[in-house]
Amino acid sequence: MSNPTTFTPVVWTEQGLSKLLSASQQGISMAITHVSAGDQSYTPSATQTALRNEQQRVLIGGAEILNNTQLRFSALFDGPSEYPVKEVGIWSDTTLVAVYSVPDEQLNFKAADAAWLEVFTLNVSALPSQNVTCSVGINNANVFLTQELLTMTYAQTLQSKNLIQQAHQNMLLNLRLRKAGL
């Protein structure tokens, strides 16, 4: 992992800056929509149009504007894939906007059939003010609780079924007791 006393900034791509400038001239913002992860480590280049070996690309799961110079957003990488995370790409639809990688460093690891939730804080101070936003594609608020919520719902459904059966048996017993005059 990288030394905590060093800082390697994200590299803004030429095509990303071009898209941002075009959006800015039209009076609109450029939306960050996806994050991707790959398994190659290197020094990123402003001329990049893709990650060197992208393994997975996911929608932004949550976002907030911290202040005029920082955005925070999250992305959930899940599924059967397993790979070392050595490069990260930030996308606006199909345009690679920024790249982060450190030569000979592993940033994280995506395990098979496991979910990896990453929160990114992006410094946009070098860009035209208030021209970058995030477009949230999915809601990750309860992603890690999905299996637990499903299990609870199933248990509650079974409990409800058993209560209805018990109430029905009580009703039948009451009818039999009335017929018997008791």
Backbone as a chain_set.jsonl record, in Angstrom:
{"seq": "MSNPTTFTPVVWTEQGLSKLLSASQQGISMAITHVSAGDQSYTPSATQTALRNEQQRVLIGGAEILNNTQLRFSALFDGPSEYPVKEVGIWSDTTLVAVYSVPDEQLNFKAADAAWLEVFTLNVSALPSQNVTCSVGINNANVFLTQELLTMTYAQTLQSKNLIQQAHQNMLLNLRLRKAGL", "coords": {"N": [[0.845, -1.179, 0.0], [0.305, 2.348, -0.405], [2.515, 4.838, 0.906], [1.495, 6.634, 3.755], [2.351, 9.258, 4.0], [2.706, 10.266, 1.526], [1.152, 11.66, -1.395], [-0.837, 10.946, -4.099], [-2.234, 12.422, -6.749], [-5.43, 12.336, -8.448], [-5.634, 11.814, -11.954], [-6.793, 13.929, -14.349], [-8.449, 13.354, -17.359], [-7.833, 14.244, -20.807], [-10.019, 14.004, -22.549], [-12.073, 13.973, -20.675], [-11.844, 16.524, -19.514], [-12.379, 18.005, -21.799], [-15.038, 17.292, -22.284], [-16.176, 18.361, -19.972], [-15.629, 21.107, -20.353], [-17.142, 21.581, -22.659], [-19.734, 21.055, -21.663], [-19.847, 23.052, -19.734], [-19.751, 25.361, -21.341], [-22.228, 25.187, -22.462], [-23.761, 25.775, -20.373], [-24.436, 23.799, -18.582], [-23.965, 21.071, -16.236], [-21.421, 18.572, -15.92], [-22.038, 15.218, -15.408], [-20.901, 12.796, -13.155], [-21.101, 9.398, -13.541], [-20.383, 6.684, -13.337], [-18.081, 4.307, -11.849], [-15.067, 2.579, -12.275], [-13.034, -0.368, -11.868], [-9.791, -1.755, -12.102], [-7.074, -4.093, -12.764], [-4.388, -3.311, -13.139], [-1.355, -1.646, -12.365], [0.119, 1.572, -12.607], [1.515, 4.684, -13.877], [-0.852, 7.044, -14.356], [-2.141, 8.577, -17.389], [-2.941, 11.661, -18.982], [-3.983, 11.36, -21.485], [-5.382, 9.02, -21.587], [-8.079, 6.861, -22.475], [-9.38, 4.772, -21.478], [-9.308, 2.323, -18.826], [-6.397, 0.326, -18.208], [-6.765, -2.43, -17.799], [-9.665, -3.055, -17.283], [-11.833, -4.426, -14.889], [-14.353, -4.289, -13.762], [-17.258, -2.258, -13.975], [-19.33, 0.046, -12.395], [-22.436, 1.646, -11.43], [-22.743, 4.896, -9.91], [-23.474, 4.954, -6.498], [-24.332, 6.577, -4.416], [-24.255, 10.017, -3.542], [-22.837, 13.202, -2.634], [-22.435, 16.722, -2.334], [-19.766, 18.114, -0.867], [-18.538, 20.598, -0.496], [-17.655, 23.595, -2.329], [-15.419, 22.603, -3.589], [-15.202, 19.857, -3.316], [-16.479, 16.6, -3.956], [-18.332, 13.816, -2.805], [-18.769, 10.438, -3.308], [-20.175, 7.139, -3.702], [-19.562, 3.707, -4.583], [-20.604, 0.446, -5.374], [-19.071, -2.568, -5.675], [-19.762, -5.715, -6.635], [-20.532, -9.253, -6.927], [-19.383, -12.214, -8.77], [-16.714, -11.842, -9.541], [-13.143, -11.734, -8.97], [-10.354, -9.905, -8.084], [-7.261, -8.009, -7.895], [-7.332, -4.631, -6.937], [-5.998, -2.105, -8.684], [-6.179, 0.064, -10.256], [-8.365, 2.818, -10.788], [-11.17, 4.117, -12.37], [-12.992, 7.037, -13.237], [-16.066, 7.937, -14.492], [-18.064, 9.682, -16.922], [-20.863, 8.887, -18.169], [-19.949, 7.294, -21.044], [-17.447, 8.356, -21.139], [-14.168, 8.492, -20.04], [-13.231, 10.223, -17.307], [-11.451, 10.691, -15.193], [-8.503, 9.198, -13.74], [-7.058, 6.961, -11.402], [-4.182, 5.59, -10.156], [-1.345, 3.92, -8.825], [2.015, 3.319, -9.43], [3.142, -0.022, -9.112], [1.589, -0.568, -6.851], [-1.043, -1.924, -4.867], [-4.356, -1.074, -4.519], [-6.674, -2.022, -3.351], [-8.687, -5.001, -2.786], [-10.87, -7.039, -4.561], [-12.889, -9.497, -3.583], [-14.115, -12.754, -4.57], [-17.599, -13.222, -5.023], [-18.218, -11.393, -3.058], [-19.071, -8.242, -1.59], [-17.795, -5.064, -2.248], [-17.683, -1.975, -1.028], [-16.932, 1.221, -1.881], [-16.006, 4.468, -0.931], [-15.54, 7.55, -2.371], [-13.757, 10.599, -2.307], [-13.627, 13.383, -4.145], [-11.521, 15.842, -5.307], [-12.351, 18.752, -6.815], [-11.344, 21.226, -7.267], [-9.642, 22.236, -9.208], [-11.181, 22.465, -11.407], [-13.746, 24.13, -13.414], [-15.861, 26.001, -11.336], [-18.568, 24.461, -9.686], [-19.397, 22.801, -11.833], [-19.36, 20.099, -11.992], [-21.174, 17.261, -11.258], [-22.849, 14.511, -9.612], [-24.453, 11.642, -10.817], [-26.709, 9.607, -9.519], [-27.067, 6.201, -9.787], [-28.045, 3.898, -8.549], [-29.49, 2.974, -5.394], [-27.616, 2.581, -2.627], [-28.165, 2.336, 0.051], [-29.173, 0.202, 1.653], [-27.791, -2.01, 0.778], [-26.025, -3.921, 1.91], [-27.696, -5.125, 3.656], [-29.5, -6.642, 2.302], [-29.74, -9.555, 2.098], [-30.285, -10.157, 4.79], [-32.666, -8.709, 5.184], [-34.311, -10.067, 3.397], [-34.358, -12.618, 4.583], [-35.596, -11.967, 7.032], [-38.116, -11.099, 6.092], [-39.093, -13.461, 4.943], [-39.258, -15.081, 7.266], [-41.178, -13.64, 8.723], [-43.357, -13.907, 7.019], [-43.811, -16.673, 7.143], [-44.477, -16.834, 9.864], [-46.833, -15.329, 9.882], [-48.445, -16.939, 8.232], [-48.633, -19.226, 9.89], [-49.997, -18.115, 12.096], [-52.446, -17.488, 10.901], [-53.314, -20.072, 10.207], [-53.572, -21.127, 12.786], [-55.578, -19.448, 13.832], [-57.651, -20.208, 12.136], [-57.992, -22.911, 12.873], [-58.848, -22.522, 15.526], [-61.299, -21.262, 15.007], [-62.691, -23.342, 13.706], [-62.792, -25.208, 15.815], [-64.362, -23.775, 17.65], [-66.782, -23.741, 16.205], [-67.399, -26.519, 16.181], [-67.717, -26.927, 18.927], [-69.981, -25.358, 19.429], [-71.924, -26.707, 17.888], [-72.027, -29.033, 19.351], [-73.237, -28.127, 21.552], [-71.892, -27.034, 23.654]], "CA": [[0.0, 0.0, 0.0], [1.114, 3.561, -0.516], [2.974, 5.477, 2.131], [0.501, 7.645, 4.134], [2.88, 10.616, 3.942], [2.724, 10.709, 0.128], [-0.166, 11.876, -1.983], [-0.856, 10.824, -5.547], [-3.527, 12.97, -7.169], [-6.143, 11.761, -9.572], [-5.255, 12.432, -13.227], [-7.95, 14.28, -15.172], [-8.152, 13.029, -18.757], [-8.108, 15.3, -21.785], [-11.399, 13.87, -23.028], [-12.945, 14.366, -19.569], [-11.815, 17.99, -19.43], [-13.062, 18.505, -22.993], [-16.481, 17.119, -22.044], [-16.53, 19.334, -18.942], [-15.612, 22.428, -20.984], [-18.306, 21.63, -23.552], [-20.924, 21.175, -20.814], [-19.777, 24.369, -19.104], [-20.103, 26.358, -22.35], [-23.667, 25.073, -22.697], [-24.43, 26.159, -19.137], [-24.882, 22.617, -17.832], [-22.915, 20.388, -15.487], [-21.051, 17.226, -16.336], [-22.383, 14.28, -14.334], [-20.145, 11.562, -12.962], [-22.139, 8.371, -13.503], [-19.851, 5.344, -13.081], [-16.718, 4.103, -11.37], [-14.585, 1.259, -12.685], [-11.832, -0.849, -11.205], [-8.985, -2.642, -12.922], [-6.016, -4.801, -12.039], [-3.057, -2.9, -13.589], [-0.839, -0.46, -11.675], [0.952, 2.361, -13.512], [1.351, 6.125, -13.74], [-1.913, 7.407, -15.296], [-1.854, 9.586, -18.396], [-4.09, 12.515, -19.335], [-4.514, 10.961, -22.797], [-6.085, 7.747, -21.461], [-9.506, 6.827, -22.792], [-9.907, 3.599, -20.775], [-8.356, 1.708, -17.908], [-5.56, -0.642, -18.924], [-7.398, -3.751, -17.743], [-10.874, -2.888, -16.477], [-12.463, -5.661, -14.436], [-15.756, -4.081, -13.413], [-17.73, -0.872, -13.981], [-20.602, 0.1, -11.679], [-23.074, 2.95, -11.294], [-22.58, 5.623, -8.655], [-24.528, 4.501, -5.603], [-24.745, 7.649, -3.527], [-23.376, 11.174, -3.776], [-23.132, 14.456, -1.958], [-21.488, 17.801, -2.547], [-19.265, 18.499, 0.455], [-18.36, 22.051, -0.589], [-17.413, 23.993, -3.722], [-14.237, 21.961, -4.16], [-15.177, 18.421, -3.086], [-17.641, 15.728, -4.114], [-18.166, 12.491, -2.213], [-19.703, 9.489, -3.904], [-19.865, 5.746, -3.386], [-19.816, 2.709, -5.616], [-20.618, -0.919, -4.851], [-18.563, -3.588, -6.579], [-20.124, -7.021, -6.104], [-20.589, -10.292, -7.934], [-18.45, -13.339, -8.67], [-15.341, -11.492, -9.936], [-12.11, -11.582, -7.957], [-9.201, -9.255, -8.696], [-6.63, -6.946, -7.127], [-7.692, -3.312, -7.455], [-4.775, -1.323, -8.841], [-6.523, 1.263, -11.022], [-9.755, 3.226, -10.633], [-11.586, 5.088, -13.376], [-14.212, 7.797, -12.949], [-16.691, 8.069, -15.807], [-19.29, 10.424, -17.211], [-21.427, 7.981, -19.183], [-18.9, 6.469, -21.655], [-16.208, 9.138, -21.191], [-13.286, 8.394, -18.882], [-12.999, 11.59, -16.84], [-10.276, 10.731, -14.326], [-7.889, 7.903, -13.459], [-6.188, 6.907, -10.235], [-3.372, 4.39, -10.04], [0.0, 4.183, -8.309], [2.882, 2.23, -9.914], [3.542, -1.1, -8.205], [0.783, -0.539, -5.616], [-2.396, -2.462, -4.885], [-5.203, -0.148, -3.776], [-7.673, -2.79, -2.616], [-8.88, -6.317, -3.371], [-12.273, -7.428, -4.705], [-13.0, -10.945, -3.411], [-15.209, -13.411, -5.291], [-18.903, -13.301, -4.353], [-18.244, -10.47, -1.921], [-19.351, -6.857, -1.968], [-16.801, -4.063, -1.853], [-18.266, -0.642, -1.12], [-15.874, 2.225, -1.785], [-16.439, 5.865, -0.891], [-14.525, 8.395, -2.974], [-13.865, 12.044, -2.161], [-12.95, 13.897, -5.326], [-11.204, 17.264, -5.268], [-12.66, 19.355, -8.114], [-10.957, 22.638, -7.181], [-8.956, 22.641, -10.441], [-12.179, 22.522, -12.483], [-14.676, 25.261, -13.294], [-16.686, 25.892, -10.146], [-19.94, 23.941, -9.727], [-19.725, 22.228, -13.133], [-19.307, 18.649, -11.899], [-22.165, 16.697, -10.343], [-22.913, 13.052, -9.644], [-25.756, 11.093, -11.162], [-26.84, 8.362, -8.757], [-27.737, 5.176, -10.584], [-28.73, 2.958, -7.667], [-29.456, 3.375, -3.984], [-26.862, 1.597, -1.866], [-28.397, 2.511, 1.477], [-29.37, -1.07, 2.346], [-27.227, -3.079, -0.027], [-25.466, -4.987, 2.725], [-28.754, -5.731, 4.448], [-30.438, -7.307, 1.405], [-29.966, -10.939, 2.504], [-30.916, -10.145, 6.105], [-34.052, -8.279, 5.013], [-35.019, -11.168, 2.745], [-34.55, -13.651, 5.6], [-36.621, -11.485, 7.971], [-39.41, -11.1, 5.403], [-39.508, -14.858, 4.844], [-39.651, -15.525, 8.612], [-42.438, -12.983, 9.082], [-44.409, -14.508, 6.194], [-44.115, -17.971, 7.759], [-45.173, -16.577, 11.122], [-48.2, -14.9, 9.535], [-49.15, -18.139, 7.759], [-48.924, -20.065, 11.062], [-51.037, -17.443, 12.877], [-53.716, -17.649, 10.18], [-53.728, -21.461, 10.388], [-54.006, -21.279, 14.172], [-56.881, -18.775, 13.956], [-58.629, -21.035, 11.429], [-58.245, -24.075, 13.728], [-59.663, -22.04, 16.65], [-62.643, -21.025, 14.498], [-63.313, -24.656, 13.493], [-63.035, -25.77, 17.136], [-65.527, -23.055, 18.183], [-67.979, -24.232, 15.496], [-67.688, -27.868, 16.674], [-68.21, -26.819, 20.294], [-71.351, -24.824, 19.354], [-72.79, -27.788, 17.411], [-72.166, -30.002, 20.431], [-73.975, -27.487, 22.626], [-71.013, -26.708, 24.755]], "C": [[0.89, 1.242, 0.0], [1.417, 4.145, 0.862], [1.996, 6.6, 2.513], [1.028, 9.081, 4.076], [2.959, 11.14, 2.51], [1.302, 10.842, -0.385], [-0.034, 11.783, -3.494], [-2.211, 11.316, -6.024], [-4.147, 12.171, -8.319], [-5.69, 12.507, -10.833], [-6.526, 12.668, -14.035], [-7.586, 14.023, -16.625], [-8.496, 14.205, -19.668], [-9.542, 15.226, -22.28], [-12.402, 14.245, -21.94], [-13.011, 15.875, -19.435], [-12.51, 18.624, -20.627], [-14.585, 18.414, -22.826], [-16.972, 18.131, -21.014], [-16.604, 20.741, -19.526], [-16.818, 22.604, -21.893], [-19.596, 21.809, -22.755], [-20.993, 22.565, -20.196], [-20.189, 25.472, -20.079], [-21.591, 26.344, -22.668], [-24.465, 25.444, -21.451], [-24.963, 24.99, -18.333], [-23.694, 22.009, -17.094], [-22.619, 19.037, -16.114], [-21.316, 16.294, -15.161], [-21.438, 13.09, -14.325], [-21.174, 10.467, -12.737], [-21.649, 6.992, -13.078], [-18.46, 5.413, -12.459], [-16.315, 2.708, -11.832], [-13.306, 0.921, -11.939], [-11.117, -1.817, -12.127], [-7.825, -3.193, -12.133], [-4.599, -4.475, -12.516], [-2.608, -1.661, -12.821], [0.167, 0.238, -12.588], [0.812, 3.832, -13.154], [0.314, 6.554, -14.771], [-1.477, 8.537, -16.231], [-3.117, 10.383, -18.709], [-4.702, 12.123, -20.671], [-5.273, 9.64, -22.749], [-7.55, 7.896, -21.831], [-10.181, 5.63, -22.125], [-8.878, 3.154, -19.749], [-7.562, 0.667, -18.69], [-6.168, -2.038, -18.925], [-8.601, -3.695, -16.807], [-11.487, -4.239, -16.157], [-13.963, -5.487, -14.207], [-16.068, -2.591, -13.449], [-19.122, -0.861, -13.356], [-21.137, 1.532, -11.641], [-22.716, 3.589, -9.957], [-23.757, 5.252, -7.764], [-25.062, 5.558, -4.661], [-23.786, 8.798, -3.721], [-23.825, 12.354, -2.939], [-22.052, 15.468, -2.303], [-21.051, 18.267, -1.163], [-19.093, 20.009, 0.556], [-18.075, 22.385, -2.045], [-16.258, 23.252, -4.375], [-14.22, 20.439, -3.996], [-16.531, 17.755, -3.287], [-17.334, 14.413, -3.41], [-19.209, 11.589, -2.858], [-19.251, 8.073, -3.592], [-20.201, 4.855, -4.569], [-19.706, 1.327, -4.983], [-20.166, -1.877, -5.943], [-18.937, -4.929, -5.957], [-20.136, -8.034, -7.229], [-19.47, -11.311, -7.792], [-16.989, -13.007, -8.981], [-14.414, -11.366, -8.739], [-10.882, -10.99, -8.64], [-8.572, -8.251, -7.725], [-7.022, -5.609, -7.756], [-6.425, -2.464, -7.474], [-4.999, -0.052, -9.645], [-8.014, 1.531, -10.856], [-10.044, 4.281, -11.685], [-12.88, 5.757, -12.952], [-14.784, 8.21, -14.296], [-17.871, 9.024, -15.796], [-19.884, 9.719, -18.417], [-20.306, 7.122, -19.761], [-17.559, 7.194, -21.753], [-15.415, 8.958, -19.899], [-12.862, 9.803, -18.492], [-11.707, 11.686, -16.032], [-9.805, 9.311, -14.042], [-7.04, 8.027, -12.208], [-5.49, 5.553, -10.231], [-2.001, 4.815, -9.525], [0.881, 3.025, -8.773], [3.268, 1.259, -8.799], [2.806, -1.088, -6.867], [-0.576, -1.192, -5.863], [-3.246, -1.574, -3.993], [-6.204, -0.875, -2.881], [-7.725, -4.181, -3.235], [-10.369, -6.617, -3.409], [-12.319, -8.951, -4.657], [-14.2, -11.489, -4.171], [-16.455, -13.489, -4.426], [-18.977, -12.458, -3.092], [-18.522, -9.069, -2.451], [-18.259, -5.958, -1.415], [-17.436, -2.711, -2.099], [-17.152, 0.368, -0.903], [-16.493, 3.613, -1.814], [-15.282, 6.714, -1.384], [-14.802, 9.854, -2.62], [-13.0, 12.63, -3.259], [-12.768, 15.401, -5.202], [-11.408, 17.829, -6.668], [-12.259, 20.827, -8.151], [-10.266, 23.135, -8.444], [-9.925, 22.826, -11.604], [-13.056, 23.751, -12.329], [-15.672, 25.015, -12.163], [-18.107, 25.421, -10.461], [-20.346, 23.388, -11.09], [-19.625, 20.709, -13.145], [-20.332, 18.214, -10.865], [-22.063, 15.178, -10.409], [-24.334, 12.641, -9.969], [-25.855, 9.725, -10.513], [-27.663, 7.371, -9.558], [-28.526, 4.192, -9.757], [-28.624, 3.478, -6.251], [-28.771, 2.283, -3.183], [-27.18, 1.6, -0.379], [-28.517, 1.191, 2.228], [-28.779, -2.25, 1.598], [-26.709, -4.225, 0.819], [-26.52, -5.676, 3.569], [-29.711, -6.559, 3.599], [-30.754, -8.719, 1.859], [-30.68, -11.005, 3.854], [-32.382, -9.724, 6.006], [-34.891, -9.362, 4.355], [-35.319, -12.278, 3.754], [-35.625, -13.243, 6.598], [-38.009, -11.515, 7.34], [-39.955, -12.511, 5.287], [-40.002, -15.376, 6.194], [-40.986, -14.915, 9.021], [-43.604, -13.546, 8.27], [-44.803, -15.869, 6.75], [-44.883, -17.803, 9.063], [-46.618, -16.169, 10.854], [-49.031, -16.081, 9.068], [-49.548, -19.018, 8.941], [-50.013, -19.446, 11.934], [-52.402, -17.585, 12.215], [-54.221, -19.079, 10.325], [-54.243, -21.707, 11.805], [-55.371, -20.631, 14.386], [-57.971, -19.601, 13.282], [-58.983, -22.272, 12.256], [-59.109, -23.695, 14.93], [-61.104, -21.813, 16.207], [-63.38, -22.357, 14.294], [-63.659, -25.323, 14.827], [-64.259, -25.106, 17.772], [-66.816, -23.531, 17.521], [-68.378, -25.621, 15.989], [-68.254, -27.826, 18.094], [-69.648, -26.287, 20.302], [-72.327, -25.894, 18.899], [-73.026, -28.81, 18.507], [-72.915, -29.425, 21.618], [-73.123, -27.12, 23.811], [-70.613, -25.286, 24.761]], "O": [[2.066, 1.185, 0.358], [0.674, 3.963, 1.826], [1.693, 7.444, 1.671], [0.238, 10.025, 4.1], [3.245, 12.318, 2.294], [0.375, 10.215, 0.128], [0.793, 12.47, -4.094], [-3.232, 10.693, -5.733], [-3.469, 11.443, -9.044], [-5.396, 13.701, -10.775], [-7.246, 11.726, -14.365], [-6.517, 14.436, -17.074], [-9.336, 15.043, -19.341], [-10.211, 16.251, -22.418], [-13.469, 14.779, -22.243], [-14.089, 16.445, -19.263], [-13.158, 19.662, -20.491], [-15.318, 19.337, -23.181], [-18.057, 18.695, -21.162], [-17.536, 21.487, -19.229], [-17.448, 23.661, -21.894], [-20.449, 22.617, -23.121], [-22.058, 23.18, -20.139], [-20.891, 26.409, -19.698], [-22.153, 27.354, -23.091], [-25.696, 25.43, -21.468], [-25.846, 25.164, -17.494], [-22.549, 22.403, -17.317], [-23.477, 18.439, -16.762], [-20.867, 16.555, -14.045], [-21.203, 12.458, -15.355], [-22.024, 10.58, -11.853], [-22.418, 6.211, -12.516], [-17.768, 6.429, -12.533], [-17.114, 1.772, -11.787], [-12.596, 1.798, -11.448], [-11.746, -2.599, -12.84], [-7.607, -2.82, -10.98], [-3.691, -5.282, -12.318], [-3.389, -0.726, -12.643], [0.966, -0.415, -13.259], [0.075, 4.184, -12.233], [0.576, 6.439, -15.968], [-0.587, 9.329, -15.919], [-4.223, 9.842, -18.701], [-5.832, 12.514, -20.965], [-5.764, 9.183, -23.781], [-8.182, 8.913, -21.543], [-11.402, 5.483, -22.193], [-7.717, 3.562, -19.801], [-8.02, 0.185, -19.726], [-6.099, -2.749, -19.928], [-8.564, -4.215, -15.692], [-11.643, -5.09, -17.034], [-14.746, -6.412, -14.425], [-15.264, -1.764, -13.017], [-19.987, -1.651, -13.732], [-20.388, 2.496, -11.799], [-22.42, 2.891, -8.988], [-24.903, 5.236, -8.215], [-26.175, 5.416, -4.155], [-22.616, 8.58, -4.034], [-24.995, 12.496, -2.586], [-20.897, 15.109, -2.533], [-21.866, 18.756, -0.38], [-19.454, 20.622, 1.56], [-18.242, 21.527, -2.912], [-16.131, 23.271, -5.599], [-13.302, 19.789, -4.495], [-17.57, 18.259, -2.861], [-16.193, 13.952, -3.424], [-20.386, 11.94, -2.939], [-18.09, 7.838, -3.259], [-21.008, 5.202, -5.431], [-18.825, 1.075, -4.161], [-20.795, -1.984, -6.996], [-18.475, -5.248, -4.861], [-19.788, -7.709, -8.364], [-18.705, -11.283, -6.827], [-16.109, -13.823, -8.706], [-14.82, -10.956, -7.652], [-10.421, -11.51, -9.657], [-9.248, -7.71, -6.85], [-7.039, -5.481, -8.981], [-5.854, -2.147, -6.431], [-4.122, 0.81, -9.714], [-8.822, 0.605, -10.791], [-9.268, 5.219, -11.873], [-13.76, 5.118, -12.375], [-14.077, 8.763, -15.138], [-18.58, 9.155, -14.799], [-19.452, 9.935, -19.55], [-19.753, 6.29, -19.041], [-16.632, 6.692, -22.388], [-15.914, 9.232, -18.808], [-12.205, 10.494, -19.27], [-10.955, 12.651, -16.171], [-10.58, 8.356, -14.093], [-6.39, 9.046, -11.974], [-6.135, 4.507, -10.295], [-1.558, 5.938, -9.765], [0.54, 1.866, -8.538], [3.663, 1.661, -7.705], [3.343, -1.548, -5.86], [-1.175, -1.032, -6.926], [-2.898, -1.343, -2.835], [-6.538, -0.404, -1.794], [-6.915, -4.512, -4.101], [-11.059, -6.468, -2.401], [-11.846, -9.62, -5.576], [-15.181, -10.779, -4.392], [-16.374, -13.787, -3.235], [-19.721, -12.78, -2.165], [-18.243, -8.758, -3.609], [-17.856, -6.082, -0.259], [-17.699, -2.34, -3.243], [-16.504, 0.37, 0.144], [-17.385, 3.896, -2.614], [-14.167, 6.609, -0.872], [-15.953, 10.292, -2.634], [-11.791, 12.403, -3.302], [-13.733, 16.143, -5.017], [-10.717, 17.431, -7.605], [-12.772, 21.59, -8.969], [-10.296, 24.332, -8.729], [-9.53, 23.294, -12.672], [-13.113, 24.351, -11.255], [-16.253, 23.935, -12.062], [-18.754, 25.92, -11.382], [-21.512, 23.489, -11.471], [-19.789, 20.09, -14.197], [-20.362, 18.725, -9.745], [-21.273, 14.635, -11.182], [-25.295, 13.218, -9.461], [-25.162, 8.79, -10.914], [-28.795, 7.65, -9.955], [-29.563, 3.698, -10.199], [-27.777, 4.317, -5.944], [-29.294, 1.174, -3.073], [-26.504, 0.909, 0.384], [-28.005, 1.075, 3.341], [-29.231, -3.381, 1.775], [-26.93, -5.388, 0.481], [-26.246, -6.728, 4.147], [-30.656, -7.132, 4.14], [-31.928, -9.063, 1.996], [-31.583, -11.822, 4.038], [-33.243, -10.309, 6.664], [-36.052, -9.555, 4.715], [-36.425, -12.816, 3.769], [-36.469, -14.057, 6.975], [-38.975, -11.916, 7.99], [-41.145, -12.74, 5.506], [-41.041, -16.033, 6.266], [-41.831, -15.598, 9.601], [-44.719, -13.65, 8.78], [-45.989, -16.19, 6.824], [-45.828, -18.543, 9.334], [-47.528, -16.63, 11.543], [-50.191, -16.218, 9.457], [-50.678, -19.505, 8.995], [-50.863, -20.164, 12.46], [-53.406, -17.783, 12.9], [-55.413, -19.294, 10.542], [-55.233, -22.412, 11.997], [-56.23, -21.208, 15.053], [-59.089, -19.689, 13.791], [-60.154, -22.644, 12.331], [-60.001, -24.45, 15.316], [-62.034, -22.133, 16.947], [-64.547, -22.488, 14.664], [-64.717, -25.941, 14.949], [-65.098, -25.786, 18.364], [-67.831, -23.706, 18.195], [-69.563, -25.883, 16.195], [-69.158, -28.592, 18.429], [-70.456, -26.735, 21.116], [-73.43, -25.999, 19.437], [-74.107, -29.393, 18.589], [-73.202, -30.136, 22.582], [-73.656, -26.915, 24.901], [-69.865, -24.859, 25.641]]}, "num_chains": 1, "name": "protein.A"}
